[in-house]
Each structure stands twice: as structure tokens, then as C-alpha cells.
Amino acid sequence: MEERAKLKQVWEEAGQGHVFAWESSLGEQERQDLYEQVKAIDVLDVNARYQNLTEQPQSENAPPQISPIVTYKLHECSTEDRQKWRKLGYEALRDGTVAILLMAGGQGTRLGSSDPKGTYNVHLLSGKTLFQLHAERILKLQQLAAAGTGQESIPPIPWYIMLSEPVHQKTIQFFQEHNYFGLKEEQIIFFDQGEFPCITPQGKIILEGQGKIATAPNGNGGLWQALSSLGLLAKMKRSGIKWIASYIIDNFLAKVCDPVFLGFTIDKDLDVGSKVVPKVAASERVGVLALKNNRYTVLEYTEIDEEKRNAVNERGELVYNASHLVINNFKFSFVEKFCEDLVHSLPLHIASKIIPCIDEAGVTQSPEKPNGWKIELFAFDIFEHAKSLYALQTERSEEFSPLKNSSAAPTDNPHTCRLHLSNLCKKWIVQAGGTLKGEEDALCEISPLLTYEGEGLEALVKGKEITLPCYLV
């Protein structure tokens, strides 16, 4: 009881004592749960962060200096370079110096589902989900890395998967039910990002129930603190990891731990290698990699003025054209040093959201309009601390098809994901010497267990007519 009284006093002195307003109405277990939640929150830190978010600058700062970054276009790179990078990538995989990192904390909210986005069924011919596609790409990658070495296999590539509290249990259960999709259970390391209390624009912590504080995952930038505080960086170091290949869950075409991209990062000895694709148009509302005051960053659409947004080079290409795909390779030593010295310096970002909260009668309501802030960290804010970062530009049709929206939206929906994967598989069949027969819009799918990026299909399709729809496995 004395500990509770001290906690309550600290919160009341911090101006957040309203979280105890309904304490007398709670049962003992509910009261215990509330105090456990309160105990886990540094209320003074919450107040300090709110102040930092809302304080006004003392003077008008000069506009930031914006400039483009160094970008390598993969299709313009020499065959020798691409072969060298692929060789370096596979060597690193065989040596066990690479960890794969997946950010998968999101729910399929905009898809009409509260389940983990990685478990969502977009109705491919195979019925596979994102988690299964990604797992099978890792299996194939391990097979390709071992090929030609006289070995039957390589050490399993560790797959670190960052979740959030709302999807944690369902994700683990999904993997268990599917026997880890053929991967070894011990090579998959699940961990959770942190959470942050939801607050009002006036800085008050929101109660979503009489005995429960509203919290939300702290954004994909919570990755860095989680890796450090949970001992995962130390685990990587003990395992000899030198490179971290990271990506996010919702990209249906993601080349998980692409050996060419990995070798590119290793060859250039980069702190960060980042995959990009060209913008569809100058007006496309996407974040682009650039330099801001001589520091690497992802510029939001609104941060680039119209003149720069439409600027073109001597080849007629947009100057600010490096659309960030959230596919990045990190040098382990860079991440380790950042987490030791600078992890708490990441800037906070506000997301105005509709947050269920209690009314004056203590009844939980869901407002019609945004009523509070979710405080987030962005993973790419680590970029500004990098000494070297180059972009590798690839083809959108081969690398990027995000699942973000329901079928009612015109883009980035289950239909476009199926279509883009189908078109890529059709392209691979034709490149391997096959011909396609059937309706043009009929689906085509090739199992990742059969090919990683179109290699090795000749024996199956060369000189043959493939009738659509088809699923090659």
C-alpha cells in the first residue's frame, strides 16, 4: 500500500492524477492491474516528451538545406559488379554473418481485420499469406547459398521478427500452427516493440477504461530500443552478426535479404544501404531519401517545395526520385554504437487518432473524430547518424507491392498485390523460355520454394506452353 501511495503522489504532482479517478470503483485485481501499468510508465518522461513536442522555437530557423543522395541504378550497373555483389552476399550468408529483421507489429485495420497483417489472406492461388511467402523465400535463399559449395545446407539464417502487444500471441500461434513454414523454430526470434501512453493534445494521459490507461505501440522506430534493452544486439554479436537486412511485413514482392543488395552494401562498406524505386510522378506523395542539412533522411512529400519536387537532371529524371521502400541493410557495428550512445535521441512524431476513452460517467466511448495523440518513433530517423548511406534503385514491378488498403481502395490492396505477384511470375516464365496461354488477367503464381527471383525455371517451362491460371510448385 505504501508503494501505491508513493506512485499516486508522483503522478498527482506530475498533473496526471486523473488516472486514479475511478480507483474506488475497481475490484482489487483491476486496481492491481492499474498500478502495475502505472508502475511501468515513467510519467515524468511522458511530460517531458510532450513538452518537447509542443514547445515553440525561440526564433525563426533558416530553411533546411536539401540535396539528393548518391543513387546506384541496378540496371545500369555492370554485369561484373552485379555478379560480385551476388557473390559477396551469398558468402556472407554462408559465413553466418547476416541477420534478417522483419518489422511486423501492424494489424490489418484498414483491411477490416484486427489480426496481424502477416496472416491476412489475399486469396492467392496457393492461399499463402505474407508470413508464409517470406518464410519460404528464406528457405530458398538458404538452399541457393549452399548450392555449389559441396554443402547440403548452411547454418539457418536468424530471422528476428518485431511484433507489438496486440499481435504478439496470434502471430506466434500462427507460426506454431504452420510448423514455422519449414524453418527451424530456433532460428526465429520474436520480440515486441515498446508502447507509449496515448495523450490528449493538452498532454493528459488518456484512460480507455476506468482502470486502464490507453497505450499504443511506439512505432517502427521502437525497434532500436527493443533490440538494445531486450539483449538482442548482444545475442547477435555473440553469433558473429556483421550485417542486418531489414524490411517491413506488408510488401508482397519483398526480396527478403536480397544477396545482390546485401553484397552492394558490403562492397561499399556502408553504414546503411537502402533500396529505392523511382517515383511514379513528381506529385506522388511518398517519402524520398535525401540529405537535409548534410544528414541522411527520408523527406516527407510536404518537406520538399514545389520547385525541388519538379526539378529534373540533365537526363530528364526527377532529382528527388528515391522513393524509400523501408528495405534497408545496416552494418551491425553502426547499429550497436547508435543504440549505446544515441537511441534516446530519436525524435518523436505525433499521429492524431481516434482513441477509445471514458466519458464523465466512466463509460468507454469511441469518438467520431480524432481525440488524442499516439506518439511514434520512426526507424529511419537513425539515418541521420550514418556516415555512409547509398541507395540502390531497383524496379518497382519486381520489388514493391504493399498491402495497405481494403479492396475498396484503388491501390495497395489485395487485388493489386495478387496482380503484381502474378505479373512478376508470368515475366519469369517468359524469361525462362515458356509461353503463356489463357486469359490475360488470369493469375499465375510460382512457389518461392521453386525459385527466389526467377532462377532455375528453364527445366520446368522452357519450350512449354503454360495454361493460365497456373500455380507452379
N, C-alpha and C positions, 0 to 999 in steps of 0.2 A: 504493500500500500504506500510505503514511503517513496518507492521508486516512481509509482504512478503520480504521486503528488508533485514530485520534482519535475517530471516530464510535463505535466499540466502547467506548472508555473512557467517553465521555459517557453511553452507555446503561447501562453497568455501574454507574457511580456513581449513576445515577437508579434503580437497582434493577430495571432491565428487561433485564439482560444475558442472560437465559434465551433471548431470541430468536436468539442465536448458538449455542445448544447443539448444533445439528446441522450447523454450518458445515463441519466436516471431512468430512461425508458428501456434500456437494454438489459438483456439477460446477462448472466455472468460470463458465458462463453463469448457472446457478442462484444461485451466490454473488454474481455481479454484480447480478442482479435483486433479491436480498435487500437488498444495500447501497443500491441505488437507492431501494427502498421505505423503508428506514430513513432515508435522507438526506432524504426528503420529509416525514418526521414530526418534529414538534417534541416530543420526549419529555418535556421539562420542562413544556411546556404541557399535555400529557396528564396528567401527575402533578398539576399544579395544578388542572386541571378536576376530576379525581377527588376531590381533597381538598375542593374547593368543594361537590361533590355530596354528600359524606358527612359533612362536619363538622357537629357538633351545635350548635344555637343556644345562646348563653350563658345566655339567660333565656327564660322563657315569654312569648311575644309575645301582645299582645291580639288577639282575633279580628278579622279584617278587616271593614271596613265595606262592606256590599254594598248597591247600589241599582240600579234599572233605568235604561236609557238612553233617549234620545229615539228613538221609532219612528214613522215615517210609514207608514200603511196605504195602499197604492196604490189600492185600490178605493174608499177614502173621499176621496181627493184629487180636486179639481175637474177637470172636463174641460179648463179653461183651463190649469191647472198641468201636466197631462199633455201637452197639446199644446205648451206652452212648453218642457218638458223634452225632448220628442222633437226639436223644432226645434233646441235648443241642442246636443243630442247629434249630430245629423246635420251641423250646422255645424262642430263640432269635427273630425268625421271628414273632411269636405271640406277643412278647413284643414290637414290632416296633422299635428294636434297630439296624436294618440292612438296609443298602442302597446298591442297585445294581448299578454298574458303568460299562458302556459299552463304549469302545473306537471305534467309528465308523466313523472316518473322512476320510477314504480312498475311492477312486474311483476304479471302475473296469477296470483300464487302461490296465493291462495285459490280461484282459478278452475281450478286444476290446470294452469297454464301458466307457463313461465319467460319467455315472450315479453312485450314491452311491452303494458301493458293497453290502450293505444290501438289496437292491432292485433287485439284479440280479436273473434272473430265470434260474435255472439249470435243469428245466424240471423234477421235482419230479412228482409222480403220482398225487399229490394234487395240484401241481403248486405253492406251498408255497415258499416264499423267506426266507432268513435268519432272517430278521426282524420279520416275522410272526412266524417262528419256536421259536425264542427266547421269543417273547411276550406270546405265548401260553404255553411255559414252565413255565413262571412266573405265569400265571393264574392257572395252575395245581398245582404249588407249594403253592400258597395261599390256594387252596382248601385242599390240603393234610395237611397243617399246622393247618387248622381249624378243621379237622376231629378228632373226639374223644374228643373234648373239650366242646361239647354242644353248640358251636357257629356255626352259619351259615357261617361266614366269619371272616377274620382277617383284621386289617387295611391294606389298599393297600401298598405293598412294593414299596418304591420310587425307580424309575428307572432313573438314571442320564445317559444321552447319550451325549458323547462328539463328536461334529461334526467339520468340517472345513468349511471355507467360500465357497469352490467350491461345497460342497454337502448340505449345510445348507437348502436352500429353497426346494430343491427336496425331501429331507428326511422328512421335516415337512409336505409337501404336500402329500407325500406317506402315512404317518400315518393318516392324516386327511381323505384322500380318502377311507381308510380301517377302519375308525371309531376306530382307535387306537387298532385294533385287539382284541377288547373286554376289554381292560384295561381302567381304568378311565383316562381321559385326564390330570387331575391334578396330577396324580402320575408319569407322565413322564416329566422330566425336561431336555430340550435340551439346550446345551451351546456349544460355539465354542472355540477351542484351538486358540492360538495366531499364528501370522505369523512373518516371518523374511525375510528381503530383500535377494534376490539372489545376489551373488557376484562372480567376476572372481577370478581365483587363485592369481591374483595380488592385490585383495582387493577392486576392484572398483565395486560399486553397478551397477547392470545391468538394462538398460531400455528395456522393452519389446515393448514399443511404444513411440512415440515422447513425449507423456505426461503421461506415466505410468511406474512406477518402477515395475520390476519383483519381486514378492514375492511368498513365498511358506509356507504351514503350518509348524509349528516348531517341528513336530514330536510328538509321543505319550507322550513324557516327558513334553510337554506343558500342560499336564493335571494338574500338581500340581500348577503352577502359575495361570491357569484359575480358578481352584476351589477356590483359595485364593482371587484373585483380583475381581472375579465376585460375591463374597459374598456367595458362595455355601457351603463352610465349615461352615460358621456362620448359614446358613439355616439348615444344618444337625445337628449342635449342639443344636439349638432350638428345633429340632424334637426328640432329645434324641438318636441320632445315636451313636452306640459304635463300629460298625464293617462295613467295606466297602468291598463288594465282587465284584472284578473287572475281566473283561475279554475283549477280542477283537472280532470284528464282524465276522471274516471270518471262525470261527470254527463251522462246521455243527453239530458236536457231543457235543458241549459245554453243560455241565450240569450247567445251569445258577443258581448261588447261591446254589450249592450242599449242602444240610443240613449236610451230614456227614463231608465234608471238612470244613464247617463252624464250626461245633462242635469240630472238631480236633483243629482248630485254637484257639477257645475259651478255650478248656480244657487245652491246653499248654500255654495259655496266651501269645501268640506270637505277636510281632510287625508285623510280616509278615508270613503268611502261603502261600506256593507256590506249585501248582500242577506240577508234572513232570511225564514223561514216560521214560522207558529205551530207549537208543539209538538202532537203528536198527543194527548198526555195529560201530566199533571204528572209521571208516572213515566217518561216517555220518557228514555232515557239518551243525551242529546245535549248538546253544548256550547252555551251561550247567551251572547249578547252582554250585557254589564252593566258597571257601574262597580265597581271594587274599590279601596277607599281613594282614591276620586275619580279613578281612572285607568281608561281603557277596557281591557277584557279579554274573553276568552272563558272563561267559568266552566265547568269540568267538572261533570258531574252530582253528583259527590261533594263539590264545594265549596259546594253550596247545602244548607242544613239543611232538614229536612222542613217546618218551618213556612213558610219562604220559598218552598220548592218548590211548595207548595199554595196560596200566597196568591193572592187574586184582587182585581181592582179593582172599582169601582162598576158596571162593565158585566158583571161575572162572568167576565172574561178573566184568564188567568194573568198575574201581574205579571212573572214571569221567563219570557217566552214567545218570545224572539227566537232561534230556532234558527239557528246560524251555518252558512251553506252553502259557505263558502270561496269566495265570489264577492264580490270587493272592487274598488273603484276607488280609486286613490291619486293624490294630487296629486304631480307629479314633484318639485317643489321640496322637499316634505316628505321623500320617499324619499332624495333627494340629500343633504340635510342629515343625515338619520339615518345614512346609510352613511359620511359623512365623519366623524361625531363619535361615534356610538354603536353601530355594527354589532357590535363585540366585547363589548357589554354584554348581549347576548341571553342569557337563562337557558338552561341545559342541562336536558334531560329524559332519563330512563332508560327504556329498553324492554328488559325481560328476555326473552331469546330463546334458542332452541336454535342454537348456533353450532358448526359442524364444527371440530374441533380435533384435534391429535395426542395420542396416548397416550404412555405411558412408553417404548414401543418405537418411537416415531416414526411410527406408522401413523395416518392420518386417520380419525377416528370421528365419527359423528353421534349425540350423546347423546339419550336419550329424554325428558329434561326440560330446561328452560332452564338453561343453564350459564354464561351471560355477559350482558353489557350491551351494547346498541347505544346510542350517545349521539346524541341528536337535538336539533335546533333546530326551533321552531315558527314558521311565518311570521307568525302573528297576534300574536306577542309584541311586534311593532313597534307595536301599537295603543296601548300604554300611553304612548307618546311623542307621540301625536297631540293636538293642541289642540282639534280638532273631528272628531267622528265621529257620524254619524246612520245609523240603519238604515232601509231601505226594505223593508217587508213585502209579499211577493207570494204568489201561490197556489202551493202545493206541486205540484198536479196540472199546472201549466203550466211549472214551473221546475226541478223536482228529482226525479231518479230515478237513484240511484247504482248503479254496478256494482261490488259488493264481494265477493259470495259465489258459490259454486257453486250449481247448481240444487238441490242437496240442502238448502240453507237456505231458510227460509220467505220471506225478504225480500231486497231489494237484490241480486237475482240476474238471470241472463239473461232468465228468463221475465217477471219484474216490469218489467224495462226495456222489453222488447218491448210488454208490455201497456200501460204508461203512455204510451209514444210513440204507440201505436195509438189509445188513448182520446183523446189530445190531437188527433190528426189527424181523428178522427171528429167531435170537437167543432167543429173549424174548418169542416168540410164543412157541418154543420148550420147554423152561424152564417152561412155564405155562401149559404144558401138551397137546399142539396141535401138529399136524403133518402137513407137507407141501407137496403139490402136484403140479407138473408142472415143467417147465424148470428150471434148477438150477440157471441160470443167470437172471431169471425173477425178476422184482422188487417187493419189499414188503415195505409198509410204514404204520406206526401207528401214528395217530394224537397225538401230545403232550397233547391235551385236554383229551385224554383217559388214558394216562399213562406217568409218568415222567421218570422212569427208569426201566420199565417192571413190576411194581407192578399192582395188580388188574386185570390182564388179564384172570385169570382162568375161571371166569364165562362166558367169551366170547369164549374161544378157547379150554378149557380142553376137551379131548376126541373127538375133532372135527378135520376134515381134511380141511385145508385151501388151496384153489387153488390159485396158483400164475399166473399172478401178482395180488396183492391184496392191497387194501387201507382200513385199519380199522379205523373207526371214530365213 
